[in-house]
Structures are given as structure tokens and as C-alpha cells.
Amino acid sequence: MTSRLTLSEQFFRDQADHGATGGLSTVLNRFSLIGRMLASEIMRAGFVGKLGYTGTTNVQDENVRQLDVIGNDTVNTVFDAIPMIAGIASEEMEDVHLPDGCEDGKYIIATDPLDGSGNVDVAGQMGTIFGIYKRLSSSGRPTMADFLQPGRNLVAAGYVLYGPCTMMVYSAGGPVHGFTLDRSIGTFFLTHPNIRIPEGAGAYAVNEANERKWSDKTQAMVRAFRRGETDCGPRAARYSGALVGDFHRTLLKGGIYMYPGEVQKPAGKLRLLYENGPLAFLCEKAGGLGSDGTRSILDIVPEQLHQRTPLFLGSKGDVEEAVRRLA
């Protein structure tokens, strides 16, 4: 551990150093609470019969696990009593959730409450992804325009990683910091200050089982990474099937994470508001780059809540090379 600085203490520093408000600090602190709550739920899921499916599908037409429901309900419950929240958009909900008293709320939340929930059956990594926006409308019930904002408008974003340890990584517009949960006392401590994504190192992460579904250019680009024929140098292959886990490794070790579009599904799988935007925000704050293969993820203005885009995240040189090869 590099410091005994707690997450709450860092929030106060953000207020002083980067103009963050007390309201924003409260929202971020609530995500640390969600992280602690879900870490506990995940650890005991196998003992209390919460590993399986609910028998329903979500708006994405994906099978819903019991932990998905728990994650979404936890986010809504934690923020229902916070007056500065105007609304919540979640991957697990078809429409937005408007807490009581939302008319006075200042912030909009976009979240994937539990990314990689399928990994619970094999004790794999999972995560909570979140982005925080200031609402555009001045008062009253928030409008859809308040939710459909580009990533450039994010005031803060982050994720909580559930694995061998529980970590919260976030930026409130300044540096990216990582905090590790001391489970014995329930407190996050700073362990990874001022994260900068390395250049010229790391791995490439992509589901190569989808190769037959990709365009010829995408196949050729991934093949160049696999064979070590890229200008950015040789890269080992690492892919866990959990977006937060794969991105976390890329953030710390360098390289590139890829989820390309397919010939039949050119928009890919991952959601712009709940996954791509927040992680691209973190990536760029750490010196990296996030792209959909042609433009910055942060410049895309969403047209609908559950919009999908291809995703390329990682070291700037790696992402720029992937984009060049796709052009």
C-alpha cells in the first residue's frame, strides 16, 4: 500500500484541486458504498443460491442473472435518497429511473451495475461501471436530452472491480486514482495514485472466436496484433470475457482492448452510455485513447439510451494503429 489516504479524503482533495463540488463527492462516495455492498453479495452468492438466471431477459435481450437484478436494485436504492440525483440510466432498465425529489437533482448517472455477471459461476472478475453528468435542463423532471450527452460532458467516471481484491478506480476530471478495499474495516485506501497507461507495452484483448463475423479489415488488423506485426510492437494475448477486468489490466499494463463491430452487427455489443463512454473518459484521463474505430468515443452524441458502438481502448499508439489499419 503506497498511502493511508482514504477514498473520502481523496474526494476532499478533488474539491480543492480540480473544482469538484461537495455534491459530486457525495455521489462518488455512494458508488464506493455500492462497491462494498456488491462485493459482499458476490462473495456470498454461491452460499445463498444467487448464481443462476431469473428466467427473464433485459432490454438487450440478454438472459438476466439474479446478481444483475441485485446490482441494479442496489444502485437505485442507494441513490433514491440522494436529492442531487436527477435520474439514473442503467443497462438493466428499458427506461430511466427518476428518484423521488429528482426535480431538484443536479446530476445524471449512467451505469452498468454488474458487468461480467456470468463470471460469477467460475469465480471470475466482475465490475460496476459508472459515468456522472451534470443535467442540461435547469429544473423540473429531467428530459431525455439530459441523459443523451456525449462522453466529453462527463464530470466524473469510474468502475469498481470485483476480483481477488475489490478496487475502485475513478477520475473527477483530474488524474485517475485507484483505491483498494481493506475488507477488514470496510475502507478504500489509495494504492494506485495518478495512473498513467504505459506506451509500448502490454497485451491485446479481443474475443478471437468472433473472427469469422468480422470484416476483412478487422480480421487483418487483429491478425497483425496476434503475429506481432504492428508498428507498436509485439503484444501477448489476454482476454477474460469481463470488460472491467480486461480494461483494468490494459490501464495498468498498457496495450489495447478491442470489441469490434461485426459484418451483421456493425455497432458491436457494448453500450455507449453505460460502458464505452465512462471507460474512454478514464482511458483518456490516463493518457490513452478510446475510439469506435473511426472517431473518439467521447465525441459521439448518443441517439438512444441503449446505443451500441464498437470499442477500442488502451495505449494511444496501439489504438491509433488499430484505427489506421481499419481505415
Backbone as numpy.savetxt, mean C-alpha at the origin, in Angstrom:
# Nx Ny Nz CAx CAy CAz Cx Cy Cz
17.80 -2.37 17.16 16.95 -1.18 17.16 17.83 0.06 17.16
17.61 0.97 16.23 18.48 2.14 16.08 18.07 3.29 16.98
16.85 3.27 17.53 16.38 4.40 18.31 15.25 3.95 19.21
15.08 4.64 20.33 13.92 4.39 21.18 12.80 5.37 20.86
12.90 6.05 19.73 11.86 6.98 19.32 10.60 6.18 18.99
9.49 6.57 19.56 8.24 5.87 19.28 7.53 6.49 18.08
6.56 5.77 17.58 5.78 6.26 16.45 5.06 7.55 16.80
4.47 7.62 17.97 3.76 8.83 18.39 4.70 10.02 18.47
5.91 9.81 18.95 6.89 10.89 19.02 7.28 11.37 17.63
7.36 10.43 16.68 7.69 10.81 15.31 6.58 11.65 14.69
5.32 11.35 15.03 4.22 12.16 14.53 4.38 13.61 14.95
4.79 13.84 16.19 4.99 15.21 16.67 6.15 15.88 15.91
7.19 15.11 15.60 8.30 15.67 14.82 7.83 16.04 13.42
6.96 15.20 12.84 6.43 15.51 11.51 5.69 16.84 11.52
4.94 17.08 12.59 4.21 18.33 12.70 5.16 19.53 12.69
6.26 19.38 13.39 7.21 20.49 13.49 8.05 20.66 12.23
8.42 19.53 11.60 9.39 19.59 10.50 8.75 19.68 9.12
7.55 19.13 8.96 6.97 19.01 7.61 5.58 19.59 7.51
5.17 20.34 8.52 3.88 21.03 8.43 2.68 20.14 8.58
2.88 18.89 9.07 1.73 18.02 9.31 0.89 18.60 10.45
-0.40 18.32 10.42 -1.30 18.87 11.43 -1.55 17.85 12.54
-2.09 18.32 13.65 -2.47 17.42 14.72 -3.52 16.44 14.29
-4.43 16.88 13.39 -5.46 15.98 12.88 -4.87 14.84 12.07
-3.89 15.15 11.23 -3.24 14.12 10.44 -2.50 13.13 11.35
-1.84 13.64 12.37 -1.15 12.76 13.32 -2.13 11.81 13.99
-3.32 12.30 14.30 -4.34 11.45 14.90 -4.76 10.34 13.95
-4.94 10.68 12.68 -5.32 9.67 11.69 -4.23 8.61 11.55
-2.98 9.04 11.47 -1.87 8.09 11.35 -1.77 7.21 12.59
-1.98 7.82 13.74 -1.93 7.05 14.99 -3.01 5.98 15.01
-4.16 6.29 14.43 -5.23 5.31 14.35 -4.85 4.13 13.46
-4.07 4.39 12.41 -3.61 3.27 11.58 -2.63 2.39 12.35
-1.85 2.97 13.25 -1.00 2.14 14.08 -1.83 1.26 15.01
-2.97 1.79 15.48 -3.89 0.99 16.28 -4.48 -0.15 15.45
-4.90 0.16 14.23 -5.41 -0.88 13.34 -4.36 -1.96 13.13
-3.11 -1.55 12.94 -2.03 -2.51 12.77 -1.89 -3.44 13.96
-1.96 -2.90 15.15 -1.84 -3.73 16.35 -3.03 -4.68 16.48
-4.21 -4.18 16.16 -5.40 -5.01 16.27 -5.38 -6.16 15.26
-5.02 -5.84 14.00 -5.02 -6.89 12.98 -3.86 -7.86 13.17
-2.74 -7.40 13.68 -1.63 -8.31 13.97 -2.07 -9.36 14.97
-2.85 -8.94 15.96 -3.37 -9.88 16.95 -4.36 -10.85 16.32
-5.25 -10.33 15.45 -6.24 -11.19 14.80 -5.56 -12.23 13.92
-4.53 -11.82 13.21 -3.83 -12.74 12.31 -3.12 -13.85 13.09
-2.50 -13.47 14.20 -1.77 -14.45 14.99 -2.68 -15.53 15.57
-3.91 -15.18 15.88 -4.81 -16.14 16.51 -5.83 -16.73 15.55
-5.76 -16.36 14.26 -6.78 -16.77 13.30 -6.93 -18.29 13.22
-5.81 -19.00 13.21 -5.87 -20.45 13.10 -6.47 -21.12 14.32
-6.35 -20.49 15.47 -6.85 -21.08 16.70 -8.35 -20.89 16.87
-8.90 -19.86 16.23 -10.31 -19.53 16.45 -11.14 -19.73 15.18
-10.58 -20.43 14.20 -11.33 -20.79 13.01 -11.64 -19.67 12.06
-10.66 -18.75 11.86 -10.89 -17.61 10.97 -9.99 -17.66 9.73
-9.63 -18.86 9.30 -8.74 -19.00 8.15 -9.49 -19.05 6.83
-10.72 -19.48 6.82 -11.40 -19.80 5.58 -12.14 -18.66 4.94
-12.95 -19.01 3.91 -13.75 -18.06 3.15 -15.11 -17.85 3.80
-15.74 -16.74 3.46 -17.08 -16.45 3.96 -18.16 -17.03 3.06
-17.79 -17.43 1.84 -18.78 -17.90 0.87 -19.36 -16.80 0.02
-18.81 -15.59 0.14 -19.27 -14.44 -0.65 -18.12 -13.91 -1.48
-18.45 -13.00 -2.41 -17.44 -12.32 -3.20 -17.56 -10.82 -2.97
-16.45 -10.10 -3.19 -16.49 -8.65 -3.04 -16.76 -7.98 -4.37
-16.67 -6.65 -4.39 -16.95 -5.90 -5.61 -15.97 -6.25 -6.72
-14.79 -6.78 -6.35 -13.79 -7.18 -7.35 -14.09 -8.57 -7.91
-15.19 -9.20 -7.44 -15.55 -10.57 -7.80 -14.49 -11.55 -7.30
-13.89 -11.24 -6.15 -12.91 -12.10 -5.52 -13.55 -12.76 -4.30
-13.16 -14.00 -4.02 -13.68 -14.68 -2.84 -13.21 -13.96 -1.58
-14.13 -13.75 -0.66 -13.85 -12.99 0.55 -13.51 -13.95 1.69
-12.39 -13.71 2.32 -12.00 -14.47 3.51 -12.52 -13.81 4.76
-12.63 -14.59 5.81 -13.09 -14.04 7.08 -12.20 -12.90 7.54
-10.89 -13.02 7.32 -9.98 -11.96 7.73 -10.17 -10.69 6.92
-10.61 -10.81 5.66 -10.92 -9.61 4.86 -12.04 -8.81 5.52
-13.06 -9.52 5.97 -14.19 -8.86 6.63 -13.73 -8.22 7.94
-12.94 -8.96 8.71 -12.43 -8.43 9.98 -11.59 -7.18 9.73
-10.74 -7.22 8.70 -9.89 -6.06 8.39 -10.70 -4.84 8.03
-11.70 -5.03 7.16 -12.53 -3.89 6.74 -13.35 -3.35 7.90
-13.94 -4.24 8.68 -14.74 -3.80 9.83 -13.87 -3.07 10.84
-12.64 -3.52 11.01 -11.73 -2.87 11.96 -11.43 -1.44 11.53
-11.14 -1.25 10.25 -10.86 0.11 9.75 -12.06 1.02 9.97
-13.25 0.55 9.60 -14.45 1.38 9.74 -14.73 1.70 11.21
-14.60 0.71 12.07 -14.89 0.91 13.48 -13.92 1.90 14.12
-12.64 1.76 13.81 -11.62 2.63 14.41 -11.82 4.08 13.99
-12.29 4.30 12.76 -12.43 5.68 12.28 -13.84 6.25 12.44
-14.79 5.42 12.83 -16.15 5.93 12.99 -16.26 7.01 14.07
-15.36 6.95 15.05 -15.44 7.90 16.16 -14.46 9.06 16.02
-13.89 9.21 14.81 -12.89 10.26 14.59 -13.51 11.35 13.71
-13.79 12.51 14.25 -14.56 13.52 13.51 -13.82 14.13 12.32
-12.49 13.94 12.24 -11.77 14.56 11.11 -11.82 13.70 9.85
-12.47 12.53 9.90 -12.57 11.66 8.73 -13.91 11.91 8.02
-13.83 12.35 6.76 -15.04 12.61 5.98 -15.56 11.37 5.28
-14.67 10.42 4.97 -15.12 9.23 4.29 -14.01 8.23 4.09
-14.39 6.98 3.87 -13.45 5.87 3.70 -13.81 5.12 2.43
-12.83 4.95 1.55 -12.99 4.09 0.38 -12.11 2.86 0.60
-12.70 1.68 0.48 -12.00 0.43 0.76 -12.14 -0.53 -0.40
-11.10 -1.30 -0.62 -11.14 -2.33 -1.65 -12.28 -3.32 -1.40
-12.66 -3.48 -0.14 -13.66 -4.48 0.21 -15.10 -3.97 0.15
-15.28 -2.69 -0.15 -16.64 -2.12 -0.18 -16.96 -1.59 -1.56
-18.17 -1.86 -2.03 -18.58 -1.37 -3.35 -18.67 0.14 -3.38
-19.18 0.72 -2.29 -19.34 2.16 -2.19 -18.52 2.67 -1.02
-18.48 3.98 -0.84 -17.70 4.56 0.24 -18.46 4.45 1.56
-17.71 4.52 2.65 -18.29 4.53 3.99 -18.18 5.93 4.56
-19.31 6.48 5.01 -19.33 7.83 5.56 -19.63 7.75 7.06
-18.63 8.01 7.90 -18.85 7.94 9.34 -19.84 9.00 9.80
-20.43 8.78 10.97 -21.29 9.80 11.58 -20.47 11.06 11.81
-21.06 12.20 11.49 -20.35 13.46 11.67 -19.36 13.76 10.57
-19.46 13.04 9.45 -18.50 13.20 8.36 -18.56 14.58 7.72
-19.66 15.30 7.93 -19.81 16.61 7.30 -18.70 17.57 7.71
-18.13 17.38 8.89 -17.06 18.24 9.38 -15.68 17.65 9.15
-15.61 16.49 8.53 -14.34 15.81 8.35 -13.44 16.51 7.35
-12.15 16.42 7.58 -11.15 17.09 6.75 -10.43 16.13 5.82
-10.41 14.83 6.17 -9.58 13.87 5.45 -10.41 12.75 4.84
-9.90 12.24 3.72 -10.45 11.09 3.01 -9.42 9.97 3.10
-9.89 8.75 3.36 -9.00 7.59 3.46 -9.30 6.62 2.32
-8.25 6.11 1.69 -8.35 5.01 0.73 -7.50 3.87 1.26
-8.05 2.66 1.33 -7.32 1.58 1.99 -7.61 0.21 1.40
-6.59 -0.63 1.42 -6.74 -2.07 1.27 -6.53 -2.63 2.67
-7.60 -2.98 3.37 -7.46 -3.33 4.79 -6.56 -4.52 5.06
-6.59 -5.52 4.17 -5.74 -6.69 4.40 -5.31 -7.28 3.07
-4.22 -6.76 2.55 -3.62 -7.27 1.32 -2.97 -8.63 1.58
-3.15 -9.55 0.64 -2.51 -10.86 0.76 -3.14 -11.77 1.78
-4.44 -11.60 2.05 -5.10 -12.39 3.09 -5.03 -13.89 2.81
-4.88 -14.28 1.54 -4.77 -15.70 1.20 -3.54 -16.35 1.79
-2.54 -15.53 2.15 -1.31 -16.08 2.72 -1.48 -16.56 4.16
-2.63 -16.26 4.77 -2.83 -16.66 6.16 -2.79 -18.18 6.30
-3.23 -18.89 5.27 -3.26 -20.36 5.34 -1.86 -20.96 5.39
-0.86 -20.22 4.93 0.50 -20.75 4.88 1.46 -19.91 5.72
0.92 -19.13 6.64 1.73 -18.29 7.53 2.63 -17.35 6.73
2.07 -16.80 5.63 2.83 -15.88 4.79 2.57 -14.43 5.17
3.26 -13.52 4.49 3.15 -12.10 4.79 1.81 -11.54 4.30
1.33 -10.55 5.02 0.13 -9.80 4.67 0.37 -8.33 5.01
-0.57 -7.47 4.65 -0.36 -6.06 4.97 -1.62 -5.23 4.87
-1.59 -4.07 5.48 -2.62 -3.04 5.36 -2.02 -1.85 4.63
-2.65 -1.40 3.55 -2.16 -0.27 2.77 -3.14 0.88 2.94
-2.62 2.10 3.08 -3.51 3.25 3.24 -2.95 4.50 2.60
-3.86 5.34 2.13 -3.53 6.67 1.63 -4.49 7.67 2.26
-3.99 8.86 2.54 -4.79 9.89 3.20 -4.78 11.15 2.34
-5.97 11.66 2.02 -6.13 12.87 1.23 -6.86 13.93 2.04
-6.62 15.19 1.72 -7.50 16.25 2.18 -8.70 16.31 1.23
-9.89 16.45 1.80 -11.07 16.55 0.95 -11.02 17.84 0.14
-11.62 17.82 -1.04 -11.65 18.99 -1.91 -12.83 19.90 -1.59
-13.96 19.30 -1.27 -15.14 20.10 -0.91 -14.93 20.70 0.47
-15.60 21.80 0.72 -15.33 22.54 1.95 -16.14 22.05 3.15
-17.34 21.54 2.91 -18.18 21.11 4.02 -19.31 20.23 3.49
-20.11 19.70 4.42 -21.20 18.83 4.04 -20.71 17.42 3.75
-21.59 16.59 3.26 -21.20 15.22 2.92 -20.19 15.25 1.78
-19.14 14.45 1.84 -18.13 14.47 0.78 -18.71 14.03 -0.55
-18.15 14.53 -1.62 -18.57 14.18 -2.97 -17.64 13.11 -3.53
-18.02 12.51 -4.65 -17.16 11.51 -5.27 -15.83 12.12 -5.70
-15.84 13.41 -6.05 -14.59 14.09 -6.43 -13.60 14.11 -5.28
-14.09 14.10 -4.04 -13.20 14.07 -2.88 -12.41 12.77 -2.84
-12.99 11.69 -3.35 -12.34 10.38 -3.33 -11.47 10.14 -4.57
-11.89 10.69 -5.70 -11.20 10.41 -6.97 -10.09 11.44 -7.21
-9.10 11.41 -6.35 -7.97 12.32 -6.45 -6.72 11.57 -6.90
-5.84 12.23 -7.64 -4.58 11.59 -8.04 -3.64 11.43 -6.85
-2.71 10.53 -6.97 -1.76 10.28 -5.89 -0.92 11.49 -5.53
-0.76 12.43 -6.46 -0.01 13.66 -6.16 -0.66 14.43 -5.02
-1.95 14.21 -4.80 -2.68 14.94 -3.76 -2.56 14.29 -2.39
-1.96 13.13 -2.29 -1.83 12.46 -1.01 -1.06 13.34 -0.02
-1.56 13.41 1.20 -0.82 14.12 2.25 -0.03 13.14 3.10
-0.40 11.86 3.06 0.34 10.82 3.78 -0.08 9.48 3.22
0.80 8.51 3.34 0.50 7.14 2.91 1.42 6.20 3.63
1.02 4.94 3.67 1.88 3.97 4.33 1.30 2.57 4.27
1.93 1.68 4.97 1.44 0.31 5.08 1.89 -0.28 6.41
1.15 -1.29 6.84 1.55 -2.10 7.98 1.83 -3.49 7.44
3.00 -4.03 7.73 3.41 -5.35 7.27 3.28 -6.34 8.41
2.56 -7.45 8.15 2.41 -8.51 9.14 3.22 -9.71 8.68
4.24 -10.06 9.43 5.10 -11.18 9.08 5.81 -11.67 10.33
7.09 -12.03 10.21 7.84 -12.41 11.41 7.83 -11.31 12.47
7.76 -10.06 12.01 7.52 -8.93 12.89 6.41 -8.08 12.26
5.87 -7.14 13.03 4.88 -6.20 12.51 5.55 -4.85 12.37
5.51 -4.30 11.15 6.14 -3.01 10.88 5.13 -2.04 10.30
5.27 -0.77 10.65 4.51 0.30 10.01 5.50 1.22 9.31
5.28 1.42 8.02 6.13 2.28 7.20 5.25 3.38 6.63
5.66 4.64 6.77 4.81 5.72 6.29 5.64 6.95 5.96
5.00 7.86 5.23 5.52 9.20 5.00 4.36 10.18 5.08
4.60 11.30 5.74 3.61 12.38 5.80 4.06 13.53 4.91
4.69 13.18 3.78 5.16 14.18 2.84 6.65 14.42 2.92
7.27 13.94 4.00 8.72 14.06 4.17 9.38 12.70 3.98
10.41 12.40 4.76 11.09 11.11 4.64 10.18 9.92 4.92
10.59 8.76 4.45 9.89 7.50 4.73 10.56 6.85 5.93
9.79 6.56 6.96 10.31 5.95 8.17 9.62 4.61 8.42
10.37 3.66 8.98 9.83 2.36 9.33 9.91 2.11 10.82
8.82 1.59 11.38 8.73 1.33 12.82 8.36 -0.13 13.04
8.98 -0.74 14.03 8.72 -2.15 14.35 7.99 -2.26 15.68
6.97 -3.11 15.70 6.15 -3.27 16.89 6.85 -4.14 17.92
7.02 -3.61 19.12 7.45 -4.39 20.27 6.20 -5.01 20.87
5.95 -6.28 20.55 4.69 -6.91 20.96 4.55 -7.00 22.47
5.68 -7.00 23.20 5.59 -7.17 24.65 4.93 -5.97 25.33
5.03 -4.78 24.71 4.42 -3.59 25.31 3.46 -2.89 24.36
3.33 -3.40 23.12 2.36 -2.85 22.19 2.71 -1.48 21.64
4.01 -1.22 21.46 4.47 0.08 20.99 5.36 -0.08 19.76
5.17 0.81 18.76 6.03 0.84 17.59 7.24 1.73 17.88
8.44 1.22 17.59 9.67 1.98 17.75 10.36 2.16 16.40
11.01 3.30 16.23 11.72 3.59 14.99 12.90 2.63 14.82
12.90 1.88 13.73 13.99 0.96 13.42 14.61 1.23 12.06
13.88 1.92 11.18 14.35 2.17 9.82 14.13 3.65 9.49
14.98 4.55 9.98 14.80 5.98 9.71 15.20 6.35 8.29
14.47 7.28 7.70 14.83 7.88 6.41 15.20 6.82 5.37
14.24 5.96 5.05 14.49 4.89 4.09 14.72 5.47 2.70
15.78 5.02 2.05 16.09 5.39 0.67 16.25 4.10 -0.13
15.51 3.98 -1.21 15.56 2.76 -2.01 16.88 2.70 -2.76
17.64 1.61 -2.64 18.96 1.53 -3.29 18.84 1.47 -4.82
19.86 1.99 -5.47 20.00 1.85 -6.93 21.07 0.80 -7.22
20.88 0.08 -8.33 21.89 -0.87 -8.78 21.96 -2.13 -7.95
20.89 -2.46 -7.24 20.90 -3.66 -6.40 19.49 -4.21 -6.31
19.35 -5.35 -5.64 18.03 -5.89 -5.36 17.60 -6.99 -6.31
16.28 -7.19 -6.38 15.70 -8.29 -7.15 14.57 -7.76 -8.02
14.09 -8.63 -8.93 12.86 -8.30 -9.64 11.77 -9.25 -9.14
10.57 -8.71 -8.97 9.45 -9.48 -8.46 8.29 -9.39 -9.44
7.87 -10.53 -9.97 6.75 -10.57 -10.90 6.24 -12.00 -10.94
4.94 -12.17 -11.17 4.36 -13.50 -11.28 4.58 -14.03 -12.69
5.65 -14.78 -12.87 6.02 -15.23 -14.21 5.10 -16.33 -14.73
4.25 -16.87 -13.88 3.26 -17.83 -14.35 2.25 -17.17 -15.29
2.17 -15.84 -15.26 1.26 -15.10 -16.15 1.88 -14.77 -17.50
3.06 -15.25 -17.78 3.80 -14.84 -18.99 2.98 -15.02 -20.27
2.28 -16.12 -20.37 1.51 -16.40 -21.60 0.39 -15.40 -21.82
0.02 -14.64 -20.77 -1.05 -13.67 -20.87 -0.54 -12.28 -21.27
0.78 -12.10 -21.27 1.35 -10.78 -21.51 1.56 -10.51 -22.99
1.69 -9.24 -23.33 2.06 -8.85 -24.69 3.50 -9.27 -24.97
3.88 -9.26 -26.24 5.24 -9.64 -26.62 6.27 -8.71 -25.97
5.97 -7.41 -25.92 6.92 -6.47 -25.31 7.10 -6.74 -23.82
6.00 -7.04 -23.14 6.11 -7.34 -21.71 6.90 -8.62 -21.49
6.65 -9.63 -22.29 7.42 -10.87 -22.17 8.91 -10.62 -22.39
9.22 -9.83 -23.40 10.63 -9.55 -23.69 11.28 -8.75 -22.55
10.54 -7.80 -21.99 11.08 -6.99 -20.90 11.39 -7.85 -19.69
10.43 -8.69 -19.27 10.66 -9.55 -18.10 11.78 -10.54 -18.38
11.85 -11.05 -19.62 12.90 -11.99 -19.98 14.28 -11.34 -19.84
14.39 -10.05 -20.17 15.66 -9.35 -20.02 16.08 -9.27 -18.55
15.12 -9.04 -17.66 15.44 -9.04 -16.22 15.85 -10.44 -15.77
15.13 -11.45 -16.23 15.42 -12.82 -15.82 16.81 -13.25 -16.27
17.21 -12.85 -17.46 18.51 -13.26 -18.00 19.65 -12.34 -17.61
19.34 -11.29 -16.87 20.39 -10.35 -16.48 20.90 -9.53 -17.64
20.03 -9.25 -18.61 20.43 -8.52 -19.82 20.01 -7.05 -19.78
19.63 -6.56 -18.63 19.21 -5.16 -18.52 20.41 -4.26 -18.26
20.26 -2.99 -18.60 21.32 -2.02 -18.34 21.54 -1.81 -16.85
20.49 -2.03 -16.05 20.60 -1.80 -14.60 21.30 -2.94 -13.89
21.64 -4.02 -14.59 22.43 -5.09 -14.00 21.61 -6.32 -13.65
22.28 -7.40 -13.28 21.57 -8.65 -12.95 20.72 -8.50 -11.70
19.57 -9.18 -11.71 18.65 -9.15 -10.58 18.21 -10.58 -10.26
18.24 -10.94 -8.99 17.67 -12.21 -8.57 16.15 -12.12 -8.66
15.48 -13.27 -8.72 14.02 -13.31 -8.77 13.47 -13.58 -7.38
12.53 -12.74 -6.94 11.88 -12.90 -5.64 10.41 -12.53 -5.81
9.50 -13.42 -5.44 8.07 -13.12 -5.55 7.32 -13.95 -4.53
6.56 -13.27 -3.66 5.85 -13.97 -2.59 4.35 -14.04 -2.81
3.82 -13.24 -3.73 2.38 -13.19 -3.93 1.67 -12.27 -2.96
2.42 -11.54 -2.15 1.84 -10.54 -1.23 2.45 -9.19 -1.59
1.62 -8.28 -2.09 2.11 -7.00 -2.59 2.92 -6.25 -1.54
2.40 -6.14 -0.32 3.11 -5.40 0.71 4.46 -6.03 1.00
4.50 -7.35 1.12 5.77 -8.02 1.40 6.78 -7.83 0.29
6.34 -7.97 -0.97 7.26 -7.80 -2.09 7.73 -6.35 -2.22
6.81 -5.40 -2.00 7.21 -4.00 -2.07 8.15 -3.64 -0.93
7.89 -4.15 0.26 8.75 -3.85 1.41 10.19 -4.30 1.15
10.34 -5.49 0.61 11.69 -5.96 0.27 12.33 -5.07 -0.79
11.55 -4.68 -1.80 12.08 -3.82 -2.85 12.47 -2.45 -2.29
11.67 -1.91 -1.39 11.95 -0.62 -0.78 13.28 -0.65 -0.02
13.54 -1.74 0.68 14.75 -1.82 1.51 15.97 -2.30 0.72
15.76 -3.18 -0.24 16.88 -3.83 -0.92 17.11 -3.34 -2.35
16.11 -2.65 -2.94 16.24 -2.18 -4.30 15.68 -3.16 -5.31
15.70 -2.77 -6.58 15.16 -3.60 -7.65 13.81 -3.10 -8.10
12.95 -4.03 -8.53 11.66 -3.63 -9.11 10.59 -4.66 -8.81
9.38 -4.16 -8.50 8.19 -4.98 -8.39 7.33 -4.68 -9.62
6.79 -5.73 -10.25 6.00 -5.55 -11.46 4.70 -6.34 -11.39
3.60 -5.69 -11.73 2.36 -6.40 -12.02 1.82 -5.83 -13.33
2.29 -6.38 -14.46 1.91 -5.80 -15.77 0.45 -6.07 -16.11
-0.04 -5.31 -17.07 -1.33 -5.62 -17.66 -1.21 -6.85 -18.53
-2.35 -7.42 -18.90 -2.39 -8.58 -19.78 -3.07 -8.22 -21.09
-2.89 -9.05 -22.09 -3.50 -8.78 -23.39 -5.02 -8.68 -23.25
-5.62 -9.59 -22.48 -7.06 -9.59 -22.29 -7.50 -8.66 -21.17
-6.58 -8.31 -20.28 -6.87 -7.42 -19.15 -5.78 -6.36 -19.06
-5.78 -5.40 -19.98 -4.67 -4.44 -20.04 -4.54 -3.58 -18.79
-5.59 -3.44 -18.00 -5.51 -2.64 -16.78 -4.88 -3.40 -15.62
-4.63 -4.69 -15.81 -3.99 -5.46 -14.75 -4.95 -5.82 -13.64
-4.40 -6.04 -12.44 -5.18 -6.54 -11.31 -5.28 -5.55 -10.16
-4.23 -4.77 -9.95 -4.12 -3.97 -8.72 -4.87 -2.65 -8.83
-5.41 -2.19 -7.70 -6.26 -1.01 -7.67 -5.46 0.27 -7.47
-5.82 1.29 -8.24 -5.12 2.56 -8.22 -5.23 3.26 -6.87
-6.45 3.37 -6.34 -6.66 4.14 -5.11 -6.12 3.44 -3.88
-6.31 2.14 -3.79 -6.07 1.43 -2.54 -4.66 0.86 -2.43
-4.03 0.59 -3.57 -2.72 -0.07 -3.54 -1.66 0.75 -4.28
-1.91 1.01 -5.56 -0.87 1.59 -6.41 -0.48 3.00 -6.01
-1.49 3.87 -5.78 -1.21 5.25 -5.42 -0.43 5.39 -4.13
-0.89 4.79 -3.02 -0.14 4.92 -1.77 1.27 4.37 -1.84
1.46 3.22 -2.49 2.80 2.64 -2.55 3.71 3.44 -3.48
3.16 3.99 -4.57 3.96 4.84 -5.45 4.38 6.12 -4.72
3.50 6.66 -3.89 3.83 7.84 -3.07 5.02 7.54 -2.18
4.98 6.41 -1.48 6.10 6.02 -0.62 7.37 5.81 -1.43
7.22 5.14 -2.56 8.38 4.82 -3.40 9.09 6.09 -3.87
8.31 7.07 -4.32 8.93 8.31 -4.80 9.51 9.12 -3.65
8.89 9.11 -2.47 9.44 9.81 -1.32 10.77 9.18 -0.87
10.95 7.89 -1.20 12.19 7.20 -0.86 13.22 7.25 -1.99
12.92 8.01 -3.05 13.87 8.17 -4.15 13.65 7.24 -5.31
12.60 6.43 -5.28 12.31 5.51 -6.36 11.28 6.06 -7.33
10.58 5.17 -8.01 9.64 5.58 -9.05 8.48 4.59 -9.10
7.29 5.11 -9.39 6.12 4.27 -9.61 5.48 4.62 -10.94
5.20 3.61 -11.77 4.69 3.85 -13.12 3.65 2.79 -13.47
2.77 3.14 -14.43 1.86 2.13 -14.98 2.41 1.56 -16.28
3.64 1.91 -16.58 4.29 1.45 -17.81 4.44 2.55 -18.84
3.69 3.64 -18.65 3.80 4.78 -19.57 3.90 6.12 -18.85
3.34 6.22 -17.65 3.31 7.48 -16.91 3.40 7.21 -15.42
3.67 8.26 -14.67 3.74 8.12 -13.23 2.38 7.75 -12.66
2.37 6.79 -11.77 1.14 6.41 -11.08 0.50 7.61 -10.41
1.32 8.50 -9.86 0.81 9.62 -9.08 0.11 10.67 -9.93
0.30 10.62 -11.24 -0.33 11.60 -12.13 -1.68 11.13 -12.68
-2.06 9.90 -12.40 -3.30 9.35 -12.94 -4.48 9.81 -12.09
-5.44 10.45 -12.71 -6.66 10.88 -12.01 -7.68 9.74 -12.09
-8.07 9.15 -10.98 -9.02 8.03 -11.02 -10.37 8.46 -11.60
-10.97 7.57 -12.35 -12.30 7.82 -12.90 -13.37 7.04 -12.14
-12.95 6.04 -11.37 -13.88 5.27 -10.57 -13.16 4.71 -9.35
-13.91 4.33 -8.33 -13.31 3.91 -7.06 -12.40 2.70 -7.22
-12.82 1.73 -8.00 -12.09 0.47 -8.04 -11.28 0.31 -9.33
-10.83 1.43 -9.85 -10.03 1.44 -11.09 -8.72 0.68 -10.90
-8.34 -0.07 -11.92 -7.09 -0.83 -11.89 -6.08 -0.22 -12.85
-4.81 -0.43 -12.55 -3.73 -0.04 -13.48 -2.59 -1.06 -13.35
-1.81 -1.24 -14.41 -0.55 -1.98 -14.24 0.32 -1.25 -13.23
1.31 -1.95 -12.68 2.14 -1.34 -11.63 3.59 -1.77 -11.77
4.47 -0.77 -11.78 5.92 -0.98 -11.77 6.49 -0.06 -10.69
7.05 -0.64 -9.64 7.55 0.11 -8.50 8.97 -0.32 -8.17
9.80 0.66 -7.78 11.12 0.27 -7.31 12.18 1.32 -7.55
13.41 0.85 -7.65 14.53 1.74 -7.91 14.29 2.50 -9.21
14.65 3.77 -9.22 14.33 4.61 -10.36 14.89 4.05 -11.66
16.15 3.61 -11.64 16.77 3.09 -12.85 16.09 1.85 -13.37
15.69 0.96 -12.50 15.01 -0.28 -12.90 13.65 0.03 -13.53
12.89 0.92 -12.89 11.56 1.22 -13.41 11.68 1.96 -14.75
12.61 2.89 -14.84 12.80 3.62 -16.10 13.19 2.65 -17.22
14.01 1.65 -16.93 14.37 0.69 -17.97 13.18 -0.16 -18.39
12.37 -0.60 -17.42 11.18 -1.37 -17.75 10.26 -0.56 -18.66
10.08 0.72 -18.35 9.22 1.58 -19.15 9.79 1.76 -20.56
11.10 1.94 -20.66 11.74 2.08 -22.00 11.49 0.82 -22.84
11.62 -0.34 -22.23 11.45 -1.57 -22.97 10.00 -1.83 -23.36
9.07 -1.21 -22.65 7.66 -1.38 -22.98 7.18 -0.38 -24.03
7.97 0.66 -24.29 7.55 1.73 -25.22 7.45 1.22 -26.66
